[in-house]
């Protein structure tokens, strides 16, 4: 068995792990282990026949000057484009600009009235409530009212989360669900234009290479000796500060920064107590099933993505890589990602194609050149009642052994690419 001595061992070559490794490498010996044959994790890109596909829509939003400087240091500003969001909600044959709650004027008049009446009453009731909402469903009802909940928020999110919303807490949302003022909702219902609402009103995207270009740039900064793909972390001895990789190498480390999914990390830890393993087993996530769709022609609609709450359609969101950035496809062509609602069965190609025609994204199934089905295991963390206590138990154990769980899946949370980069930089500053 080969042994290697490192200052910092990083498990996972996604944006968090790579950012931590790049920052640590300035003063420490760092090795990054990655199970896949490429870097980037969920922020990687695939290529086929001149088409570039990401893992569905990955758009970079930068609010932090620190993260912006770090990103531009490794992929300079002239290698990015800035894109203004174009998104909509397709509801029973009607297109409502996104965010739905600030564009109610696009609905038929009787629905506008019902939405506004329920919204105002919900805000009054919420102000009188003595406790915060206990579930995600309750949050929606108290912030937006029953009509908006029934038309959009509940059916869409139940398709996305694959479970009733009363089983989820509201802990995941933060800035990710636009929560407008009464004035903004009323103005949208009256058709009065206003500034775009939401954290993703604009975003950055690489000029070439797909979103994976950023991870690839970070990996180049580290060099091939420091990034070991096709080499999963398989076991950790927390007391001895030793770790084993799939290639048989044993690492002695001073620091372990792990961005792998939290339940997987616990499973690797030799000697983890039963209560910690039980807590890790209670952590739940939703698999993501989606289609990469290559089109022979550009999409018929201009949006970057469309939310689809209608329960009789087999997908809950459809987006267009090529609408956001045309160089991702051969000239005169297009590409889509189609996020599927039914995780239990293989998708019905005819039903998906008919659905794409129905929402107006393609004119005919003949527009489709090829389709590749994708699956992301455990893509979205489930924020149920077990999430908080179970995560706290696992984190307490890891802290006792100086194992740093970082990133979206290490922290077992919902966040953005920028958050993951920032988390990696935070880890490096603690070096």
Secondary structure, DSSP 8 states (H G I E B T S, - for coil): --EEEEEEEEE--BHHHHHHHHHHTTTS-EEEE-SSSSSBGGG-EEEETTEEEESS---B----HHHHHHHHHHS-GGGEEEEE--EEEEETTEEEESSGGG-GGGS-HHHHHHHHHHHHHHHHHHHH-SS--SSHHHHHHHHH-HHHIIIIIHHHHHHHHTS-GGGS-STT-GGGS----HHHHHHHHTT------STTSEEEEESSS-THHHHHHHHHHH-TTTEETT--EEEEETTTTEEEETTS-EEEEEEEEE-S-HHHHHHHBTT--HHHHHHHHH--EEEEEEEEEEESS--SS--SEEEE--TTSSEEEEE-HHHH-GGGS-TT-EEEEEEES--SS---HHHHHHHHHHTTS-S-GGGEEEEEEEEEEEEEE---HHHHHHHHHHHHHHHHTTEEE-HHHHTTS---HHHHHHHHHHHHHT-
